[in-house]
C-alpha cells in the first residue's frame, strides 16, 4: 500500500547522481525561451516539497483536503534558484523528499484511504480530481510522486527512463 513512499525514495536515489552530473553550467541552461532551467525546475520541486509536506501533515489534522495554493513562478523567481549552488540545491531537494517519504510511511491507513468530500485537488493536484468527486490523501501523495517524476524527466531529458522506474 505504501508503494508510493518507496517509489519516491527510489526516484530520489536514482536521480541524484545524474542531476549532480549535470554540473553548474548545464544546470543553468534554459531548454527554450521562457522555460525553466534545471536549477529552476529543481527549485520548483523544493517548493512543491515544502508546500506538500505541510499539506500531508495537515491532512491528518483536518477533515478535508483543502489547502492554500502558491504562485509557482513567483516562488522560483523570488528565491533565485538560478543563483543557487547546484549541488546544494540537489541535496536540499533530495533530503526534503526523503523526509516526505518518511512522513508518507507514518500516515495511518485510515487517514490515507478515507474519502474526503471537501477538497481542492481540482486546483492543486498535478492530475486534478473533479471537485464533485471525493479524494483521498493516498491519491494526493501518489500524485505528488508522479509530478516529481514528470519534472525529473524534463530536467534529465533522457530517452531511456529505466533509471527512473519504480
GROMACS elastic network, one bead per residue, 0.5 to 0.9 nm:
[ bonds ]
;  ai    aj funct       b0    kb
    1     4     6  0.77908   500
    1   109     6  0.86851   500
    2     5     6  0.55523   500
    2     6     6  0.68425   500
    2     7     6  0.87016   500
    2   104     6  0.76251   500
    2   105     6  0.65474   500
    2   138     6  0.87912   500
    3     6     6  0.51424   500
    3     7     6  0.59155   500
    3     8     6  0.85550   500
    3   142     6  0.89463   500
    3   166     6  0.89070   500
    4     8     6  0.60412   500
    4     9     6  0.86104   500
    4   101     6  0.82544   500
    4   104     6  0.82386   500
    4   138     6  0.86958   500
    4   141     6  0.72539   500
    4   142     6  0.57253   500
    4   145     6  0.69093   500
    4   166     6  0.89034   500
    5     8     6  0.50556   500
    5     9     6  0.63354   500
    5    10     6  0.85969   500
    5    98     6  0.89222   500
    5   100     6  0.80815   500
    5   102     6  0.74626   500
    5   103     6  0.86685   500
    5   104     6  0.59259   500
    5   105     6  0.64004   500
    5   141     6  0.83490   500
    5   142     6  0.84019   500
    5   145     6  0.82782   500
    6     9     6  0.50976   500
    6    10     6  0.60676   500
    6    11     6  0.85430   500
    6   101     6  0.72130   500
    6   105     6  0.87849   500
    6   166     6  0.79989   500
    7    10     6  0.50551   500
    7    11     6  0.60658   500
    7    12     6  0.86043   500
    7   101     6  0.87905   500
    7   145     6  0.74762   500
    7   165     6  0.83652   500
    7   166     6  0.51905   500
    8    11     6  0.51515   500
    8    12     6  0.62333   500
    8    13     6  0.85925   500
    8    97     6  0.73141   500
    8    98     6  0.76605   500
    8   100     6  0.85497   500
    8   101     6  0.63788   500
    8   145     6  0.59048   500
    8   146     6  0.89700   500
    8   148     6  0.83978   500
    8   149     6  0.86059   500
    8   166     6  0.82062   500
    9    12     6  0.52368   500
    9    13     6  0.60855   500
    9    14     6  0.85132   500
    9    94     6  0.88735   500
    9    97     6  0.74365   500
    9    98     6  0.60353   500
    9   101     6  0.64362   500
   10    13     6  0.51267   500
   10    14     6  0.59757   500
   10    15     6  0.83366   500
   10   164     6  0.77623   500
   10   165     6  0.81992   500
   10   166     6  0.63279   500
   11    14     6  0.52661   500
   11    15     6  0.58907   500
   11    16     6  0.85809   500
   11   145     6  0.85798   500
   11   148     6  0.85182   500
   11   149     6  0.70984   500
   11   152     6  0.86820   500
   11   163     6  0.83406   500
   11   164     6  0.56542   500
   11   165     6  0.74178   500
   11   166     6  0.68644   500
   12    15     6  0.51349   500
   12    16     6  0.61014   500
   12    93     6  0.85981   500
   12    94     6  0.59056   500
   12    95     6  0.88745   500
   12    97     6  0.72672   500
   12    98     6  0.75555   500
   12   164     6  0.87363   500
   13    16     6  0.57331   500
   13    17     6  0.78573   500
   13    94     6  0.78357   500
   14    17     6  0.67631   500
   14    18     6  0.78277   500
   14   163     6  0.62899   500
   14   164     6  0.63332   500
   14   165     6  0.89218   500
   15    18     6  0.57183   500
   15    19     6  0.59872   500
   15    20     6  0.85976   500
   15    94     6  0.88688   500
   15   152     6  0.73957   500
   15   156     6  0.84895   500
   15   163     6  0.77251   500
   15   164     6  0.70036   500
   16    19     6  0.50902   500
   16    20     6  0.60331   500
   16    21     6  0.84610   500
   16    90     6  0.69868   500
   16    91     6  0.80637   500
   16    94     6  0.72523   500
   17    20     6  0.52642   500
   17    21     6  0.61005   500
   17    22     6  0.88649   500
   18    22     6  0.64460   500
   18   156     6  0.72966   500
   19    22     6  0.53536   500
   19    23     6  0.76630   500
   19    27     6  0.84403   500
   19    38     6  0.87438   500
   19    86     6  0.88978   500
   19    87     6  0.85089   500
   19    90     6  0.71584   500
   19   152     6  0.87751   500
   19   155     6  0.80636   500
   19   156     6  0.70505   500
   20    23     6  0.58313   500
   20    24     6  0.86531   500
   20    86     6  0.74135   500
   20    87     6  0.60503   500
   20    90     6  0.70271   500
   21    24     6  0.89431   500
   22    25     6  0.77211   500
   22    26     6  0.55709   500
   22    27     6  0.58916   500
   22    38     6  0.87914   500
   22    86     6  0.88743   500
   22   156     6  0.82491   500
   23    26     6  0.57676   500
   23    27     6  0.59853   500
   23    28     6  0.87900   500
   23    86     6  0.69206   500
   23    87     6  0.79205   500
   24    27     6  0.54181   500
   24    28     6  0.66471   500
   24    85     6  0.74037   500
   24    86     6  0.57870   500
   24    87     6  0.81620   500
   25    28     6  0.54853   500
   25    29     6  0.69782   500
   26    29     6  0.53325   500
   26    30     6  0.87597   500
   26    37     6  0.86226   500
   26    38     6  0.79329   500
   27    30     6  0.83143   500
   27    37     6  0.63519   500
   27    39     6  0.54574   500
   27    40     6  0.86650   500
   27    82     6  0.86057   500
   27    86     6  0.70691   500
   27   155     6  0.85825   500
   28    36     6  0.89878   500
   28    37     6  0.54856   500
   28    38     6  0.64728   500
   28    39     6  0.61281   500
   28    40     6  0.82747   500
   28    82     6  0.65497   500
   28    83     6  0.85693   500
   28    86     6  0.88120   500
   29    32     6  0.87614   500
   29    36     6  0.84025   500
   29    37     6  0.52770   500
   29    38     6  0.71365   500
   29    39     6  0.85470   500
   30    33     6  0.68143   500
   30    34     6  0.78517   500
   30    35     6  0.59694   500
   30    36     6  0.57761   500
   30    38     6  0.74167   500
   31    34     6  0.86852   500
   31    35     6  0.62667   500
   31    36     6  0.73685   500
   31    37     6  0.66685   500
   31    38     6  0.86634   500
   32    35     6  0.53939   500
   32    36     6  0.81461   500
   32    37     6  0.88230   500
   33    36     6  0.84983   500
   36    39     6  0.76719   500
   36    40     6  0.54002   500
   36    41     6  0.59784   500
   37    40     6  0.51540   500
   37    41     6  0.62566   500
   37    42     6  0.86795   500
   37    82     6  0.75300   500
   37   155     6  0.78990   500
   38    42     6  0.61009   500
   38    43     6  0.83640   500
   38    82     6  0.86718   500
   38   152     6  0.89905   500
   38   154     6  0.82465   500
   38   155     6  0.52501   500
   38   156     6  0.81953   500
   39    42     6  0.52541   500
   39    43     6  0.60007   500
   39    44     6  0.85174   500
   39    81     6  0.59921   500
   39    82     6  0.56020   500
   39    83     6  0.83008   500
   39    84     6  0.76382   500
   39    85     6  0.88942   500
   39    86     6  0.68339   500
   39    89     6  0.76171   500
   39    90     6  0.85992   500
   39   155     6  0.87443   500
   40    44     6  0.60147   500
   40    45     6  0.85490   500
   40    76     6  0.63182   500
   40    77     6  0.83210   500
   40    80     6  0.82044   500
   40    81     6  0.54654   500
   40    82     6  0.58222   500
   41    45     6  0.62687   500
   41    46     6  0.86892   500
   41    76     6  0.83721   500
   41    81     6  0.87368   500
   41   151     6  0.69088   500
   41   152     6  0.83896   500
   41   154     6  0.85294   500
   41   155     6  0.71511   500
   42    46     6  0.62561   500
   42    47     6  0.86769   500
   42    81     6  0.82599   500
   42    89     6  0.72802   500
   42    90     6  0.70757   500
   42    93     6  0.69628   500
   42   151     6  0.80381   500
   42   152     6  0.81910   500
   42   155     6  0.81701   500
   43    47     6  0.63478   500
   43    48     6  0.85779   500
   43    75     6  0.87879   500
   43    76     6  0.62896   500
   43    79     6  0.82910   500
   43    80     6  0.86512   500
   43    81     6  0.56084   500
   43    82     6  0.83485   500
   43    84     6  0.89262   500
   43    89     6  0.71269   500
   43    90     6  0.86784   500
   43    93     6  0.77062   500
   44    48     6  0.60981   500
   44    49     6  0.85276   500
   44    72     6  0.69114   500
   44    73     6  0.81112   500
   44    75     6  0.77036   500
   44    76     6  0.59701   500
   44    81     6  0.85115   500
   45    49     6  0.60070   500
   45    50     6  0.84766   500
   45    93     6  0.69451   500
   45   147     6  0.88728   500
   45   148     6  0.67897   500
   45   151     6  0.78985   500
   46    50     6  0.61428   500
   46    51     6  0.86763   500
   46    89     6  0.83774   500
   46    92     6  0.73426   500
   46    93     6  0.52422   500
   46    94     6  0.87611   500
   46    96     6  0.74504   500
   46    97     6  0.84053   500
   47    51     6  0.61552   500
   47    52     6  0.83974   500
   47    72     6  0.78023   500
   47    75     6  0.73993   500
   47    76     6  0.78834   500
   48    51     6  0.52642   500
   48    52     6  0.58588   500
   48    53     6  0.81893   500
   48    72     6  0.85072   500
   48   144     6  0.83580   500
   48   148     6  0.86116   500
   49    52     6  0.52079   500
   49    53     6  0.56885   500
   49    54     6  0.85329   500
   49    93     6  0.77795   500
   49    96     6  0.66889   500
   49    97     6  0.65815   500
   49   100     6  0.75497   500
   49   144     6  0.86018   500
   50    53     6  0.53749   500
   50    54     6  0.66786   500
   50    55     6  0.88941   500
   50    96     6  0.78376   500
   51    54     6  0.55009   500
   51    55     6  0.63899   500
   51    56     6  0.88606   500
   51    68     6  0.87632   500
   51    69     6  0.82528   500
   51    70     6  0.83484   500
   52    56     6  0.59425   500
   52    57     6  0.84841   500
   52   100     6  0.85725   500
   52   141     6  0.85620   500
   52   144     6  0.77510   500
   53    56     6  0.52492   500
   53    57     6  0.64095   500
   53    58     6  0.86210   500
   53    96     6  0.87119   500
   53    97     6  0.88099   500
   53    99     6  0.87095   500
   53   100     6  0.61409   500
   53   103     6  0.79344   500
   54    57     6  0.52284   500
   54    58     6  0.59431   500
   54    59     6  0.83956   500
   55    58     6  0.50419   500
   55    59     6  0.58522   500
   55    60     6  0.87739   500
   55    65     6  0.80509   500
   55    66     6  0.86193   500
   55    67     6  0.66302   500
   55    68     6  0.88496   500
   56    59     6  0.52778   500
   56    60     6  0.70181   500
   56   100     6  0.85646   500
   56   103     6  0.77338   500
   56   104     6  0.77030   500
   56   107     6  0.86693   500
   56   137     6  0.74314   500
   56   140     6  0.84885   500
   56   141     6  0.76652   500
   57    60     6  0.56025   500
   57    61     6  0.71671   500
   57   103     6  0.76584   500
   57   107     6  0.85154   500
   58    61     6  0.51051   500
   58    62     6  0.64130   500
   58    65     6  0.85797   500
   58    67     6  0.86862   500
   59    62     6  0.54428   500
   59    63     6  0.72533   500
   59    64     6  0.69154   500
   59    65     6  0.60215   500
   59    66     6  0.83674   500
   59    67     6  0.88436   500
   59   111     6  0.80892   500
   59   137     6  0.71964   500
   60    63     6  0.78737   500
   60   107     6  0.76220   500
   60   108     6  0.87022   500
   60   111     6  0.63826   500
   60   112     6  0.86605   500
   60   137     6  0.87906   500
   62    65     6  0.76728   500
   63   116     6  0.70624   500
   63   118     6  0.81289   500
   64    67     6  0.88495   500
   64   115     6  0.89902   500
   64   116     6  0.55669   500
   64   117     6  0.70835   500
   64   118     6  0.51562   500
   64   119     6  0.57832   500
   64   120     6  0.89978   500
   65   116     6  0.66657   500
   65   117     6  0.84203   500
   65   118     6  0.62701   500
   65   120     6  0.65373   500
   65   121     6  0.74826   500
   65   135     6  0.77811   500
   65   136     6  0.79340   500
   65   137     6  0.75919   500
   66   118     6  0.68493   500
   66   120     6  0.51757   500
   66   121     6  0.76665   500
   67   119     6  0.79595   500
   67   120     6  0.69929   500
   67   121     6  0.87538   500
   67   124     6  0.81881   500
   68   120     6  0.88573   500
   68   124     6  0.85355   500
   69    72     6  0.88094   500
   69   123     6  0.79863   500
   69   124     6  0.66459   500
   70    73     6  0.89391   500
   70    74     6  0.85121   500
   70    75     6  0.77837   500
   71    74     6  0.54191   500
   71    75     6  0.62180   500
   71    76     6  0.88080   500
   72    75     6  0.51803   500
   72    76     6  0.63181   500
   72    77     6  0.86795   500
   73    76     6  0.52148   500
   73    77     6  0.61776   500
   73    78     6  0.85707   500
   74    77     6  0.50252   500
   74    78     6  0.58618   500
   74    79     6  0.84051   500
   75    78     6  0.52271   500
   75    79     6  0.60829   500
   75    80     6  0.85426   500
   76    79     6  0.55031   500
   76    80     6  0.63293   500
   76    81     6  0.62315   500
   76    82     6  0.84180   500
   77    80     6  0.52691   500
   77    81     6  0.71304   500
   77    82     6  0.81772   500
   78    81     6  0.82172   500
   79    82     6  0.85226   500
   79    83     6  0.88372   500
   79    84     6  0.88472   500
   80    83     6  0.55316   500
   80    84     6  0.68421   500
   81    85     6  0.84451   500
   81    86     6  0.89209   500
   81    89     6  0.79582   500
   82    85     6  0.85375   500
   82    86     6  0.88562   500
   83    86     6  0.85039   500
   84    87     6  0.86843   500
   84    88     6  0.73886   500
   84    89     6  0.64542   500
   85    88     6  0.54492   500
   85    89     6  0.62400   500
   85    90     6  0.88199   500
   86    89     6  0.51399   500
   86    90     6  0.62383   500
   86    91     6  0.85921   500
   87    90     6  0.51041   500
   87    91     6  0.60698   500
   87    92     6  0.85755   500
   88    91     6  0.50370   500
   88    92     6  0.61094   500
   88    93     6  0.86089   500
   89    92     6  0.50979   500
   89    93     6  0.61987   500
   89    94     6  0.85757   500
   90    93     6  0.51324   500
   90    94     6  0.60580   500
   90    95     6  0.85269   500
   91    94     6  0.50876   500
   91    95     6  0.59620   500
   91    96     6  0.84026   500
   92    95     6  0.52840   500
   92    96     6  0.60350   500
   92    97     6  0.85460   500
   93    96     6  0.53315   500
   93    97     6  0.62227   500
   93    98     6  0.86828   500
   94    97     6  0.52609   500
   94    98     6  0.61797   500
   94    99     6  0.86984   500
   95    98     6  0.51399   500
   95    99     6  0.63270   500
   95   100     6  0.87199   500
   96    99     6  0.51584   500
   96   100     6  0.63164   500
   96   101     6  0.88214   500
   97   101     6  0.61929   500
   97   102     6  0.86758   500
   98   101     6  0.51065   500
   98   102     6  0.65602   500
   98   103     6  0.88510   500
   99   102     6  0.50939   500
   99   103     6  0.63481   500
   99   104     6  0.86850   500
  100   104     6  0.61013   500
  100   105     6  0.85838   500
  101   105     6  0.62380   500
  101   106     6  0.87441   500
  102   105     6  0.50493   500
  102   106     6  0.63307   500
  103   106     6  0.51689   500
  103   107     6  0.66314   500
  104   107     6  0.56160   500
  104   138     6  0.89773   500
  104   141     6  0.75800   500
  105   108     6  0.82561   500
  106   109     6  0.89735   500
  107   110     6  0.83677   500
  107   111     6  0.65648   500
  107   112     6  0.66606   500
  108   111     6  0.53922   500
  108   112     6  0.65226   500
  109   112     6  0.50565   500
  109   113     6  0.63050   500
  109   114     6  0.84203   500
  109   138     6  0.89429   500
  110   113     6  0.54749   500
  110   114     6  0.57838   500
  111   114     6  0.55033   500
  111   115     6  0.88425   500
  111   136     6  0.82168   500
  111   137     6  0.70301   500
  111   138     6  0.83142   500
  112   115     6  0.85623   500
  112   136     6  0.62855   500
  112   139     6  0.82098   500
  112   141     6  0.88911   500
  113   135     6  0.88180   500
  113   136     6  0.56160   500
  113   137     6  0.66010   500
  113   138     6  0.59562   500
  113   139     6  0.83957   500
  114   135     6  0.82142   500
  114   136     6  0.58993   500
  114   137     6  0.75623   500
  114   138     6  0.86401   500
  115   134     6  0.54903   500
  115   135     6  0.54069   500
  115   136     6  0.50128   500
  115   137     6  0.81400   500
  116   119     6  0.66780   500
  116   133     6  0.87115   500
  116   134     6  0.51262   500
  116   135     6  0.52387   500
  116   136     6  0.59698   500
  116   137     6  0.83757   500
  117   131     6  0.82760   500
  117   132     6  0.75655   500
  117   133     6  0.67911   500
  117   135     6  0.66683   500
  117   136     6  0.89719   500
  118   131     6  0.76663   500
  118   132     6  0.84514   500
  118   133     6  0.87723   500
  118   134     6  0.70628   500
  118   135     6  0.80039   500
  119   122     6  0.78195   500
  119   129     6  0.87937   500
  119   131     6  0.67560   500
  119   133     6  0.89765   500
  119   134     6  0.75744   500
  119   135     6  0.69226   500
  120   123     6  0.54585   500
  120   124     6  0.63285   500
  120   125     6  0.81938   500
  120   128     6  0.87630   500
  120   129     6  0.81204   500
  120   130     6  0.85692   500
  120   131     6  0.65665   500
  121   126     6  0.84475   500
  121   127     6  0.83694   500
  121   128     6  0.55454   500
  121   129     6  0.54251   500
  121   130     6  0.74154   500
  121   131     6  0.71941   500
  121   135     6  0.76093   500
  121   140     6  0.77019   500
  122   125     6  0.63113   500
  122   126     6  0.87920   500
  122   127     6  0.80532   500
  122   130     6  0.52495   500
  122   131     6  0.57244   500
  123   126     6  0.85572   500
  123   128     6  0.66787   500
  123   129     6  0.83731   500
  123   131     6  0.87783   500
  124   127     6  0.85794   500
  124   128     6  0.70043   500
  125   129     6  0.72409   500
  125   140     6  0.67982   500
  125   143     6  0.65561   500
  125   144     6  0.75499   500
  125   147     6  0.86349   500
  126   140     6  0.89312   500
  126   143     6  0.62358   500
  126   144     6  0.72724   500
  126   146     6  0.78695   500
  126   147     6  0.59742   500
  127   143     6  0.65878   500
  127   146     6  0.87399   500
  127   147     6  0.83942   500
  128   131     6  0.87351   500
  128   143     6  0.88055   500
  129   132     6  0.83499   500
  129   133     6  0.67996   500
  129   134     6  0.79916   500
  129   135     6  0.68645   500
  130   133     6  0.55217   500
  130   134     6  0.82143   500
  130   135     6  0.87758   500
  131   134     6  0.75043   500
  131   135     6  0.86817   500
  135   138     6  0.84632   500
  135   139     6  0.68449   500
  135   140     6  0.78115   500
  136   139     6  0.52473   500
  136   140     6  0.65116   500
  136   141     6  0.88055   500
  137   141     6  0.61099   500
  137   142     6  0.85258   500
  138   141     6  0.52809   500
  138   142     6  0.62419   500
  138   143     6  0.85700   500
  139   142     6  0.51458   500
  139   143     6  0.60472   500
  139   144     6  0.86256   500
  140   144     6  0.62166   500
  140   145     6  0.88823   500
  141   144     6  0.50166   500
  141   145     6  0.65552   500
  141   146     6  0.87993   500
  142   145     6  0.52528   500
  142   146     6  0.63321   500
  142   147     6  0.87103   500
  143   146     6  0.50224   500
  143   147     6  0.61347   500
  143   148     6  0.86235   500
  144   147     6  0.51500   500
  144   148     6  0.62761   500
  144   149     6  0.87440   500
  145   148     6  0.50648   500
  145   149     6  0.62065   500
  145   150     6  0.85928   500
  146   149     6  0.51457   500
  146   150     6  0.61431   500
  146   151     6  0.88154   500
  147   150     6  0.50925   500
  147   151     6  0.64913   500
  147   152     6  0.87628   500
  148   151     6  0.53586   500
  148   152     6  0.62689   500
  148   153     6  0.87781   500
  149   152     6  0.50025   500
  149   153     6  0.62291   500
  149   154     6  0.87048   500
  149   164     6  0.75275   500
  150   153     6  0.53218   500
  150   154     6  0.65462   500
  150   155     6  0.89830   500
  151   155     6  0.62311   500
  151   156     6  0.85795   500
  152   155     6  0.51191   500
  152   156     6  0.59941   500
  152   157     6  0.81271   500
  152   164     6  0.84137   500
  153   156     6  0.53269   500
  153   157     6  0.56172   500
  153   158     6  0.68874   500
  153   159     6  0.89802   500
  153   161     6  0.74488   500
  153   164     6  0.81596   500
  154   157     6  0.52123   500
  154   158     6  0.82301   500
  155   158     6  0.86081   500
  158   161     6  0.64993   500
  160   163     6  0.73613   500
  160   164     6  0.87899   500
  161   164     6  0.53589   500
  161   165     6  0.65749   500
  162   166     6  0.85462   500
  163   166     6  0.86095   500
